Amino acid sequence: MYEQFVKLLQAHNVTAYRVAKDTGIPFSTFTKWKQGVSKPKYAKLFKIAVYFGVDVSYLLPEYK
């Protein structure tokens, strides 16, 4: 999932910090996802999908 998130960051030329501020998702959450410490919950995936204008399934390519 994190790889797809990084692709969106690059495509939209924004940082994870900016997404955290704009969505209200703590920046530490992204760090935990990157490190594999935790997995994203649907509500947070949905916020990210809406922020970037993509379908939630884009963030979870293994479920396509």
N, C-alpha and C positions, 0 to 999 in steps of 0.2 A: 504494500500500500504506500509506503513512504516514497518509493521510487516514483510512483505516479504523482504524488504530491510535489516532489522536486521538479518534475517535468512541468507541472503547472506554474510553479514559482518562476522557473526560467522563461516559460512562454509569455508570462504576463509581467515579467521584469519586476517582481516584488520579492520581499524577503519573508521568511517565516515569522519574523518579529512583527512585520506590518500586518500579516494575516491574523496573527494573534490579537493585535490591538483592534483590528476592524471587526473580528468575529466574536471577541470575548473569550476565545479559547486560550487558556494559559500557555505561554511559550514553552514552559516545562513539559507540557503534554506532547508537543512535537518532538522534543528531545527524547522523551520516553519511548515514543513510537520508533524513532530512528534507532535507538539502542535495543529495541525489542523487549523492553521492560514491560510495556503494556500494549494492548491492542485497542484500536479506536472503537468507540461506541457509535452506534448508528446516528445519534443526534449530532455528534461532532462531525461525522462524515457528511451529513446532510448540510450542515452550515458551510463546510468547505466547498461542497459541490455547488451550492447556491452562490457563494462568493465568486467562484470562478466560472459559473454558468455552464457547468457540465452535469451529466447524470451521475448519480452516486455509484453506479456500476463501473464508471471510468476509474474510480479510485480503488476498485477491487477487481482487477483484471482476471484473477483466478476464478471468479464466479461468473464470468461471461460465458 
